[in-house]
């Protein structure tokens, strides 16, 4: 079913923010429930997160990725050993994990994202960083540096005003 997200102030009044919720009938201990969903999106950031470990045990979970021709990806694993992708077709890959233990919530434990296993997939369009998609922090830092180059320099007017205001000061701070 489709619902408004809880615990977001005013979410009951916002019509375009919705969650899809799967209600499982008779989720008794020892039963196995299977489900599948497909997500097609145009994300703001070229990245997706596969959160495969939570409060219930998981017998088997799969993640499939299909990209347009020429696109690449990088998978990063958090709190779980890296699993290699199996190529299932042209520009299609699949990952699988199995026999995941449930995470028992405890008082004062770190946030779930800090302990649960997940995989972050970053997509790279053909052309890479020229499309503002970065393979590492160094590329992003270089791009940002090029945007801010010269913007932090004081104008001649400000330099003159500072010089006049600090003319009577015995020492200057140096950079």
C-alpha positions in Angstrom: 0.0 0.0 0.0 1.0 3.6 -0.4 1.3 5.7 2.8 2.7 9.1 3.9 6.0 8.7 5.7 5.7 8.8 9.5 7.6 11.1 11.9 8.1 13.9 9.3 6.4 17.0 10.4 3.6 17.9 8.1 4.0 14.8 6.0 0.3 14.0 6.3 -0.3 17.2 4.4 2.2 16.6 1.6 0.6 14.7 -1.3 3.7 13.8 -3.3 5.9 12.2 -0.6 4.8 8.5 -0.3 6.2 5.2 0.9 5.3 1.8 -0.5 4.6 -0.6 2.4 4.3 -4.4 2.1 2.1 -5.9 4.7 2.9 -9.6 5.1 0.0 -11.8 6.3 0.8 -14.2 9.2 4.6 -13.4 9.6 5.0 -16.2 12.2 8.4 -17.3 13.3 9.8 -20.0 11.1 7.9 -18.9 8.0 9.7 -17.7 4.9 8.4 -14.8 2.9 9.5 -13.9 -0.6 8.9 -10.7 -2.5 10.3 -8.8 -5.4 10.2 -5.2 -6.6 11.5 -3.1 -9.4 12.6 0.4 -9.1 13.0 2.7 -12.1 14.2 6.2 -11.3 16.0 9.3 -12.4 18.0 10.1 -9.3 19.4 13.4 -8.2 22.6 11.7 -7.2 23.9 8.8 -9.4 23.9 6.4 -6.5 21.8 3.8 -4.9 21.9 2.0 -1.6 20.9 -1.7 -1.1 20.1 -2.1 2.6 19.9 -5.9 2.9 20.3 -6.4 6.6 17.8 -5.2 9.2 15.8 -6.4 12.3 14.7 -9.6 10.7 16.8 -12.5 9.4 17.2 -12.9 5.7 17.6 -16.3 4.0 18.6 -14.8 0.6 18.5 -11.3 -1.0 19.3 -10.3 -4.5 20.1 -6.9 -6.1 20.0 -6.5 -9.9 21.4 -3.6 -11.8 20.8 -2.6 -15.4 22.6 0.4 -16.9 22.4 2.1 -20.3 25.2 1.2 -22.8 28.5 2.8 -21.9 27.7 3.5 -18.3 29.9 2.0 -15.5 29.5 1.4 -11.8 31.4 1.0 -8.6 30.0 -1.1 -5.7 31.1 -0.2 -2.1 30.2 -2.6 0.8 29.6 -1.4 4.3 29.6 -3.6 7.4 29.6 -6.8 5.2 32.3 -8.6 3.2 32.4 -7.6 -0.5 30.5 -9.9 -2.8 31.4 -10.0 -6.5 28.8 -9.2 -9.1 27.7 -11.8 -11.6 27.1 -10.4 -15.1 23.7 -11.6 -16.3 23.5 -9.8 -19.6 24.7 -6.7 -21.6 25.1 -4.0 -18.9 23.3 -6.1 -16.3 24.7 -7.4 -13.1 23.4 -9.2 -10.0 24.6 -9.6 -6.4 23.3 -12.1 -3.8 23.8 -12.5 -0.1 22.4 -15.3 2.1 21.9 -16.4 5.7 21.9 -12.9 7.2 21.3 -12.7 10.9 18.8 -10.2 12.3 20.2 -7.2 14.1 18.8 -7.0 17.6 18.0 -3.4 18.6 19.6 -2.4 21.9 19.5 0.7 24.1 22.2 3.2 23.2 23.3 1.2 20.1 24.6 3.1 17.0 22.1 4.0 14.3 21.0 1.0 12.2 22.9 2.4 9.2 26.1 2.3 11.3 25.9 -1.5 11.9 23.7 -3.1 9.1 25.2 -4.5 6.0 24.6 -2.6 2.8 26.0 -1.9 -0.6 26.3 1.5 -2.2 26.3 1.5 -6.0 27.6 4.6 -7.8 26.9 5.0 -11.5 29.2 6.8 -14.0 27.9 8.2 -17.2 30.1 8.1 -20.3 32.5 11.0 -19.8 32.9 10.6 -16.1 33.9 13.7 -14.1 33.1 16.0 -17.1 29.5 15.2 -16.3 30.0 16.1 -12.6 30.3 12.4 -11.6 33.4 11.7 -9.6 35.2 8.4 -9.1 36.9 9.6 -5.9 37.2 12.5 -3.5 40.3 13.9 -5.2 38.3 14.4 -8.4 35.5 16.2 -6.5 38.0 18.4 -4.6 39.7 19.4 -7.9 36.4 20.2 -9.5 35.3 22.3 -6.4 38.7 24.1 -6.3 38.2 25.1 -10.0 34.8 26.6 -9.1 36.1 28.6 -6.1 39.4 29.7 -7.6 39.8 33.4 -7.0 36.4 33.8 -5.4 37.9 34.0 -1.9 40.5 36.7 -2.8 39.8 40.1 -1.4 39.0 42.9 -3.9 41.3 45.9 -4.2 38.7 48.0 -2.4 38.6 45.6 0.6 42.4 45.4 0.7 42.6 49.2 0.8 39.9 49.4 3.6 41.7 46.8 5.7 45.0 48.6 5.3 43.5 51.9 6.4 41.7 50.2 9.4 44.8 48.4 10.5 47.5 51.1 9.8 47.9 51.8 13.5 48.2 48.1 14.6 51.8 47.2 15.6 51.8 43.7 14.0 49.9 42.0 11.1 48.7 38.5 11.0 50.4 36.7 8.1 49.0 33.8 6.0 
